[in-house]
Structures are given as C-alpha cells and as structure tokens.
Amino acid sequence: MVHERGERVLRSVRARWAGALVVVLAVGGILVVVSRPGEWTPPAAAETAIEVTRSTCGAGWTAPRPGPQTLQVHNSGAASTEVELIDPATGTVFGEIDGLGPGTTRALPVNLGDGGYAFRCVPDGSSAFVGPTVRVTGGAARPGPAVVPVTDADLLGPVRAYHGYVRDGLGRLVADVTALKSAVHSGDRAGSEAAWLTAHLTYERLGAAYNAFGDSDKAINGVATGLPGGAADPGFTGFHRLEKGLWHGEPMPALTAVADRLAEDVTALRDGFGEAQIAQNDLGLRAHEIMENTLQFELTGRADFGSGTSLATAAANVDGTKAVLDVLRPLLVTRFPGLSTVDSWLDRTKRTLESARRQDGSWTPLPRLDPALRQRVNGEVGQLTELLAPVAAIAEPRRIR
C-alpha cells in the first residue's frame, strides 16, 4: 500500500510516461511519443509550426514526410489543448502532446510510415475533433499497429471488477483484524505478531485502491514520517503503530487500544467502501506505482517498524499488481506486446521473494538477507517496475469525442 506518498509518486510516474510509451510501442512496431508539459521547444528556423486552435487542428501540415522527425506544434488559441497524432481511419495514436498551453509551441518526435495521419485536438471545455487527413508516402510500410486509445467507457468494466475485488478483500481484512484484536487482548504476543502479518498482507494486496480510501489509508497504514512526535506521536496509528509496539516489547495491555482503533478503522472503511469511487486513471497508474513504491520503501526498510517482514510485504505487492493487471487484461492484450513478459517477471519475482521465507514460515529481515539474494531481489523488482511503466500510458483514458 502507498504510505502517504501517492501524489509525489504520481508526478514521478507521469514524468516517465513518455519514455515508457516509446519503449512499448517500438516493440509493437510503431514509435509513439508523448510530449509532456515542461518540454517546450521553439520551432526550428526552417520549420513551420503546425497550428492548433479551438476550431482548427493541424493547420499548416501540408508536406508530411516519412521517417523519424520532430514536429513543432503551436497553440494559437485561447484554451489549453491536448493534441494527438492519429490514424483517422482507426483512431490509433502515434504521438501526443498533453496540455499544450495558449501561445505555446512544443516538440512532438514521431516516426512515420506510409499511410494517413491527422491531428485530433481536445481543447479544455470542448469536445474532441479531428483535423484534415494528410498522407505520407515514399517511406516504409507501417510494420505493426499503434495503440488504440482507451476511453472512459472502456474502463468501466475493469473499474467495476476491481471494486469488487477490493470489497471482498476488505471483508477478509475485517476478519483478519478482528482475529488480531483478539490475540492482542489475550496477551499472546507471538500469536498477535502472526495475526498482524496476516492482516497487514491482506491490506497490502489492495494497493490500487488507496486513493479511494481517503484518510482511512493514513489511519490504517500510515507511517510516522512527518508527524511532530515521530513514532511517539499520538497521531501515529494503525498497522505500523501496532507493529512497533509488538516487536519492541511494549506491554500487551498498552496495545489493546491501538488494536481496537485499528479494528474500528478497517470496519468503517469496509462499511463505507460501497459508495467509494476508484478513479479510472488509477488502475493503469497503480499497476506501475505499487512496485515502484516497493523499491522505494519496502526494499529499503523505510516502512519496517520492527517486524522484519518487508519481503513479505513486497510479495503481497506483487499479488496486488497481478490483481490490477487481471482486470485490465482485456484492454492490454491487444495493446501491450510486452504483457506476457510482464506476466513472466511477476511470477519470477514472486518466486525470488518467497525464497527469503524460512522453513518455519517466518521471513528473513532485510539486514540478514544474503547479499547475493538481496541484489537479486532488488534487480528483479527494479526490472519488473520498468516493464510495468508502459501500462500507465496505455491505460490512460483519452477523450476521442
């Protein structure tokens, strides 16, 4: 689960989408590039900028040529505009400029094969419309399909399916936390530690829904970073507060109130989740973000408050990523040539993480992990994170009308 850092990571992932989309679509045979805000480039002296406004899209592109090139697109209108280079016959996307501001010129690198192209513009507050079609000739044939845009309507089914997955997971979570609460009240430290891990991993497998959980995520799974009193702050609650107490020898009676609060919070989350909305843009983004967070927090030990179970959390995060990909699979299977590779790396990474589990079922803490195995874990999670990056760009909902 994401520990109070979603917006920062969200910005980081979005900044990397351009490179990710280039990689995946180059594999598919067509180079697709996304130009993002902050990548302003003035038009070359000998090059005329292609113009977009609220009523025109692609004016001035009259002599297209094949091959790799950088188009200069200028917004001479009064509204910020999304601009896509598409095949007007199929709607597939070959390049995109996200949020082209009024009076701004930005570069759009593309690699064009023979065929028809047009710009599609989506001005803020207006419907999408497509400009005139131009034809590229004298180059290579298009070797493969570009990406068909994913729309809000396409994501309704996956979001509904994931909502059901989370609803069921929250039911299991309440049962697991109830067992944890009972163990704490009984004074059984070893039993409480085992019950804590079971419940915590159940929560971690719901990683794509944390934004829909609102403030509940902080109360249930927040860390002490940023609190005035740190780990001693009264605002530090939930799983990690209980983890600190259990594994640092706090008296069991002193932890009953912590367990009670955790049980109340997860029950309230379950009871209120029926009305919660999972943003359609979240699914593709979280498929990448879950594993990126694993690298930054679990595999550095920054979210470990004494249990030494960071690798168990990492394995649960792999499960959570699989759950997201499963609901997106109908959309990805025809759009993402690397999907089978991602599936293989998910299985490989899970096996490597499980190899750190001892025969008695306990998990090796990160500081005690064999250096070669730790290097392998870091490498595989890092590779998996990179392989998942294109999912965010492919599954981003786009307006086509």
C-alpha positions as CSV (number, residue, x, y, z in Angstrom):
1,M,0.0,0.0,0.0
2,V,1.1,3.6,-0.5
3,H,2.2,5.3,2.7
4,E,1.1,8.9,2.3
5,R,3.2,9.5,-0.8
6,G,0.8,8.9,-3.7
7,E,0.8,12.4,-5.2
8,R,4.6,12.7,-5.2
9,V,5.0,9.3,-6.9
10,L,2.1,10.1,-9.2
11,R,4.0,13.1,-10.6
12,S,7.1,11.0,-10.9
13,V,5.4,8.3,-12.9
14,R,3.7,10.7,-15.2
15,A,7.1,12.3,-15.9
16,R,8.3,8.9,-17.1
17,W,5.4,8.0,-19.3
18,A,6.9,9.4,-22.4
19,G,9.9,7.1,-22.3
20,A,7.7,4.1,-21.3
21,L,5.3,4.6,-24.2
22,V,8.2,4.9,-26.7
23,V,9.6,1.5,-25.5
24,V,6.4,-0.5,-25.6
25,L,5.2,0.8,-28.9
26,A,8.6,0.5,-30.5
27,V,8.3,-3.2,-29.6
28,G,4.9,-3.3,-31.3
29,G,6.4,-1.8,-34.5
30,I,5.4,1.8,-34.3
31,L,7.1,4.6,-32.4
32,V,4.7,6.6,-30.3
33,V,6.0,9.5,-28.3
34,V,4.2,11.5,-25.6
35,S,5.3,15.1,-25.1
36,R,4.5,16.4,-21.6
37,P,4.4,19.9,-20.0
38,G,7.8,21.4,-19.4
39,E,9.2,20.1,-22.7
40,W,8.8,23.4,-24.5
41,T,10.9,23.6,-27.7
42,P,11.0,26.6,-30.1
43,P,10.4,25.7,-33.7
44,A,13.4,25.3,-35.9
45,A,14.2,28.3,-38.0
46,A,13.5,26.5,-41.3
47,E,10.4,24.7,-39.9
48,T,6.9,26.0,-39.9
49,A,4.9,25.1,-36.7
50,I,1.7,23.1,-37.1
51,E,-1.1,25.2,-35.7
52,V,-4.0,24.2,-33.4
53,T,-6.8,26.4,-32.0
54,R,-10.2,25.8,-30.6
55,S,-11.5,25.4,-34.2
56,T,-8.6,24.2,-36.2
57,C,-6.3,21.1,-35.7
58,G,-3.2,20.6,-37.7
59,A,-3.2,23.6,-40.0
60,G,0.0,24.1,-41.9
61,W,1.0,20.4,-42.1
62,T,0.9,20.2,-45.8
63,A,4.1,18.4,-46.8
64,P,4.5,15.4,-44.5
65,R,7.5,13.1,-44.9
66,P,8.3,9.6,-43.8
67,G,10.7,8.5,-41.1
68,P,11.9,9.9,-37.8
69,Q,11.3,13.6,-37.3
70,T,10.2,16.2,-34.8
71,L,7.1,18.1,-35.5
72,Q,6.6,21.5,-33.9
73,V,3.0,22.2,-32.7
74,H,1.8,25.7,-31.8
75,N,-1.4,26.5,-29.9
76,S,-2.6,29.9,-31.2
77,G,-5.9,29.6,-29.4
78,A,-7.0,30.8,-26.0
79,A,-7.5,27.4,-24.3
80,S,-5.1,24.7,-23.3
81,T,-5.4,21.7,-25.7
82,E,-4.5,18.0,-25.8
83,V,-3.1,17.1,-29.2
84,E,-2.8,13.6,-30.6
85,L,-1.4,12.4,-34.0
86,I,-3.7,9.6,-35.1
87,D,-4.7,7.3,-37.9
88,P,-8.1,8.9,-38.7
89,A,-9.3,5.5,-40.1
90,T,-8.8,3.6,-36.8
91,G,-8.2,6.2,-34.1
92,T,-4.9,4.7,-33.1
93,V,-2.4,7.1,-31.6
94,F,1.1,7.7,-32.9
95,G,2.0,10.7,-30.7
96,E,0.6,13.0,-28.1
97,I,1.1,16.4,-26.5
98,D,-0.5,16.7,-23.1
99,G,-1.7,20.1,-22.1
100,L,-0.4,22.4,-24.9
101,G,-1.0,25.9,-23.4
102,P,-2.1,29.0,-25.3
103,G,0.7,30.7,-27.2
104,T,3.0,27.7,-26.6
105,T,5.0,25.7,-29.1
106,R,6.1,22.2,-28.2
107,A,8.1,19.4,-30.0
108,L,6.5,16.1,-30.9
109,P,9.0,13.5,-32.0
110,V,7.5,10.9,-34.3
111,N,8.5,8.1,-36.7
112,L,6.1,7.9,-39.6
113,G,5.5,5.1,-42.0
114,D,3.3,5.3,-45.1
115,G,-0.4,6.0,-44.6
116,G,-2.9,8.5,-43.5
117,Y,-2.4,10.8,-40.5
118,A,-4.4,13.6,-38.8
119,F,-4.3,15.6,-35.6
120,R,-7.0,15.2,-33.0
121,C,-7.5,18.1,-30.6
122,V,-9.3,18.2,-27.3
123,P,-9.5,21.9,-26.1
124,D,-10.3,22.4,-22.4
125,G,-14.0,22.6,-22.0
126,S,-14.8,21.4,-25.6
127,S,-15.3,18.2,-27.5
128,A,-12.6,16.4,-29.4
129,F,-12.4,17.0,-33.1
130,V,-10.1,15.8,-35.9
131,G,-8.3,17.9,-38.4
132,P,-7.6,17.2,-42.1
133,T,-6.0,14.0,-43.2
134,V,-2.6,14.0,-44.8
135,R,-0.8,11.1,-46.4
136,V,2.8,10.0,-46.0
137,T,4.3,8.2,-49.0
138,G,7.7,7.1,-50.1
139,G,8.7,5.5,-46.8
140,A,8.3,2.2,-45.2
141,A,5.0,0.4,-44.6
142,R,3.7,0.5,-41.1
143,P,5.1,-2.6,-39.6
144,G,2.5,-3.0,-36.8
145,P,-0.5,-1.4,-35.1
146,A,-0.2,1.7,-32.9
147,V,-2.1,1.9,-29.7
148,V,-5.9,2.1,-29.9
149,P,-6.9,4.8,-27.3
150,V,-8.6,3.6,-24.1
151,T,-11.7,5.6,-23.2
152,D,-13.6,6.1,-20.0
153,A,-16.2,3.7,-21.3
154,D,-13.6,1.0,-21.9
155,L,-12.5,1.3,-18.2
156,L,-16.0,0.9,-16.7
157,G,-15.8,-2.9,-16.6
158,P,-12.2,-3.1,-15.2
159,V,-13.1,-0.5,-12.5
160,R,-16.2,-2.4,-11.6
161,A,-14.3,-5.7,-11.4
162,Y,-11.5,-4.1,-9.3
163,H,-14.1,-2.5,-7.0
164,G,-15.5,-6.0,-6.3
165,Y,-12.0,-7.3,-5.7
166,V,-11.4,-4.6,-3.1
167,R,-14.8,-5.1,-1.5
168,D,-14.1,-8.8,-1.0
169,G,-10.6,-8.0,0.3
170,L,-12.0,-5.6,2.9
171,G,-14.3,-8.3,4.1
172,R,-11.3,-10.6,4.7
173,L,-9.4,-7.7,6.3
174,V,-12.1,-7.1,8.9
175,A,-12.0,-10.8,9.8
176,D,-8.2,-10.8,10.0
177,V,-8.0,-7.6,12.1
178,T,-10.7,-9.0,14.4
179,A,-8.5,-12.0,15.0
180,L,-5.6,-9.7,15.6
181,K,-7.5,-7.7,18.1
182,S,-8.5,-10.8,20.0
183,A,-4.9,-12.0,20.1
184,V,-3.7,-8.7,21.5
185,H,-6.4,-8.6,24.1
186,S,-5.4,-12.2,25.2
187,G,-1.9,-11.0,25.8
188,D,-0.4,-13.5,23.4
189,R,2.5,-11.6,21.8
190,A,3.6,-14.4,19.4
191,G,0.0,-15.0,18.3
192,S,-0.5,-11.3,17.8
193,E,2.6,-11.0,15.7
194,A,1.4,-13.8,13.4
195,A,-2.1,-12.3,13.2
196,W,-0.6,-8.9,12.5
197,L,1.3,-10.2,9.5
198,T,-1.7,-12.0,8.1
199,A,-3.9,-8.9,8.3
200,H,-1.2,-6.5,7.1
201,L,-0.6,-8.5,3.9
202,T,-4.3,-8.7,3.2
203,Y,-4.4,-4.9,3.3
204,E,-1.3,-4.6,1.1
205,R,-2.9,-6.7,-1.6
206,L,-5.4,-3.9,-2.2
207,G,-2.7,-1.5,-3.3
208,A,-4.5,0.2,-6.3
209,A,-7.4,1.4,-4.2
210,Y,-5.6,3.5,-1.6
211,N,-6.7,6.8,-3.2
212,A,-10.3,5.7,-2.9
213,F,-9.7,5.0,0.8
214,G,-9.1,8.7,1.5
215,D,-7.9,9.5,5.1
216,S,-8.6,5.9,6.1
217,D,-5.3,4.8,4.4
218,K,-3.3,7.1,6.7
219,A,-5.1,5.9,9.8
220,I,-4.8,2.2,8.9
221,N,-1.4,2.0,7.2
222,G,0.3,5.4,7.7
223,V,3.9,5.7,8.8
224,A,5.4,8.2,11.3
225,T,7.2,10.3,8.8
226,G,6.1,14.0,9.1
227,L,4.4,13.6,12.5
228,P,5.6,16.1,15.1
229,G,6.4,13.4,17.6
230,G,7.6,10.8,15.1
231,A,6.8,7.3,16.1
232,A,5.8,8.5,19.6
233,D,3.2,10.9,18.2
234,P,-0.4,10.3,19.2
235,G,-1.4,10.6,15.6
236,F,0.6,7.5,14.7
237,T,-2.0,4.7,14.5
238,G,-2.8,1.6,12.6
239,F,-0.7,-1.4,11.5
240,H,2.7,0.2,11.8
241,R,2.0,1.6,15.3
242,L,1.0,-1.8,16.4
243,E,4.0,-3.3,14.7
244,K,6.3,-1.0,16.6
245,G,4.7,-2.0,19.9
246,L,4.6,-5.7,19.3
247,W,8.2,-6.1,18.1
248,H,9.7,-3.6,20.5
249,G,8.4,-5.1,23.7
250,E,5.7,-2.7,24.7
251,P,3.4,-4.2,27.4
252,M,0.5,-6.0,25.7
253,P,-2.2,-4.2,27.8
254,A,-0.9,-0.9,26.4
255,L,-1.5,-2.1,22.9
256,T,-5.2,-3.0,23.2
257,A,-6.3,0.5,22.5
258,V,-4.2,0.5,19.3
259,A,-5.7,-2.8,18.2
260,D,-9.2,-1.5,19.0
261,R,-8.7,1.6,16.9
262,L,-7.3,-0.4,14.0
263,A,-10.4,-2.7,14.1
264,E,-12.7,0.3,14.2
265,D,-10.9,2.0,11.2
266,V,-10.9,-1.1,9.0
267,T,-14.6,-1.8,9.8
268,A,-15.5,1.8,9.0
269,L,-13.6,1.5,5.7
270,R,-15.3,-1.7,4.7
271,D,-18.8,-0.3,5.6
272,G,-18.3,2.9,3.6
273,F,-16.5,1.4,0.6
274,G,-19.6,0.7,-1.3
275,E,-20.0,4.4,-2.1
276,A,-16.3,4.9,-2.8
277,Q,-15.2,5.7,-6.3
278,I,-12.0,4.3,-7.8
279,A,-10.7,6.7,-10.4
280,Q,-10.4,5.2,-13.9
281,N,-7.0,6.7,-14.4
282,D,-5.8,5.0,-11.1
283,L,-5.8,1.4,-12.4
284,G,-3.0,1.7,-15.0
285,L,-1.0,4.1,-12.9
286,R,-1.1,1.9,-9.8
287,A,0.0,-1.2,-11.8
288,H,3.3,0.5,-12.1
289,E,3.3,2.5,-8.9
290,I,2.8,-0.4,-6.5
291,M,6.1,-1.9,-7.5
292,E,7.9,1.4,-7.6
293,N,6.8,2.0,-4.0
294,T,8.1,-1.5,-3.2
295,L,11.5,-0.4,-4.4
296,Q,11.5,2.9,-2.5
297,F,10.0,1.8,0.8
298,E,9.9,-2.0,1.3
299,L,13.3,-2.9,-0.2
300,T,15.0,-0.1,1.7
301,G,13.3,-1.0,5.0
302,R,11.8,2.5,5.4
303,A,8.4,1.1,6.2
304,D,9.6,-1.5,8.7
305,F,8.8,-0.7,12.3
306,G,10.4,-3.9,13.8
307,S,8.7,-6.9,12.2
308,G,11.4,-7.5,9.6
309,T,8.6,-8.5,7.1
310,S,9.5,-6.1,4.3
311,L,9.9,-9.0,1.9
312,A,6.6,-10.4,2.8
313,T,5.0,-7.0,2.0
314,A,6.9,-7.0,-1.3
315,A,5.5,-10.4,-2.2
316,A,2.0,-9.1,-1.3
317,N,2.6,-6.1,-3.5
318,V,3.3,-8.5,-6.4
319,D,-0.1,-10.1,-5.7
320,G,-1.7,-6.7,-5.7
321,T,-0.1,-5.8,-9.0
322,K,-1.4,-9.1,-10.6
323,A,-4.9,-8.2,-9.4
324,V,-4.7,-4.9,-11.2
325,L,-3.4,-6.4,-14.4
326,D,-6.1,-9.1,-14.3
327,V,-8.9,-6.6,-14.6
328,L,-7.0,-4.6,-17.2
329,R,-6.0,-7.6,-19.2
330,P,-8.9,-7.4,-21.8
331,L,-7.7,-4.0,-22.7
332,L,-4.0,-4.7,-22.6
333,V,-3.9,-8.0,-24.5
334,T,-4.4,-6.2,-27.9
335,R,-2.4,-3.0,-26.9
336,F,0.6,-4.2,-25.0
337,P,3.0,-6.5,-26.7
338,G,5.0,-6.8,-23.5
339,L,2.2,-8.2,-21.4
340,S,3.4,-11.8,-21.5
341,T,6.9,-10.7,-20.5
342,V,5.4,-8.8,-17.5
343,D,3.5,-11.9,-16.5
344,S,6.7,-14.0,-16.6
345,W,8.5,-11.4,-14.5
346,L,5.7,-11.2,-11.9
347,D,6.0,-14.9,-11.4
348,R,9.8,-14.9,-11.3
349,T,9.9,-12.0,-8.8
350,K,7.3,-13.7,-6.6
351,R,9.4,-16.9,-6.5
352,T,12.6,-14.9,-5.7
353,L,10.8,-13.1,-2.8
354,E,9.4,-16.4,-1.5
355,S,12.9,-17.8,-1.4
356,A,13.6,-15.5,1.5
357,R,11.0,-17.3,3.6
358,R,12.4,-19.7,6.2
359,Q,11.3,-23.3,6.7
360,D,9.3,-22.3,9.8
361,G,7.3,-19.8,7.7
362,S,9.0,-16.6,9.1
363,W,10.6,-14.1,6.8
364,T,14.3,-13.1,6.7
365,P,14.7,-9.4,7.6
366,L,16.4,-7.3,5.0
367,P,19.6,-6.7,7.0
368,R,20.0,-10.5,7.4
369,L,19.4,-11.4,3.8
370,D,22.2,-13.0,1.9
371,P,23.9,-10.1,-0.1
372,A,23.6,-12.0,-3.4
373,L,19.9,-12.7,-2.8
374,R,19.3,-9.1,-1.8
375,Q,20.9,-7.9,-5.0
376,R,18.8,-10.3,-7.0
377,V,15.6,-9.2,-5.3
378,N,16.4,-5.5,-6.0
379,G,17.3,-6.3,-9.6
380,E,14.2,-8.2,-10.3
381,V,11.8,-5.8,-8.6
382,G,13.5,-3.0,-10.5
383,Q,13.2,-4.7,-13.8
384,L,9.6,-5.5,-13.2
385,T,8.9,-1.9,-12.3
386,E,10.3,-0.8,-15.6
387,L,8.4,-3.4,-17.6
388,L,5.1,-2.2,-15.9
389,A,5.7,1.5,-16.7
390,P,4.0,1.4,-20.1
391,V,0.7,0.2,-18.6
392,A,0.1,3.7,-17.1
393,A,0.4,5.3,-20.5
394,I,-1.6,2.7,-22.4
395,A,-4.5,2.5,-19.9
396,E,-4.8,6.3,-19.5
397,P,-8.3,7.2,-20.5
398,R,-8.4,9.6,-23.5
399,R,-11.2,11.7,-24.9
400,I,-11.9,10.9,-28.6
401,R,-15.3,12.8,-28.9
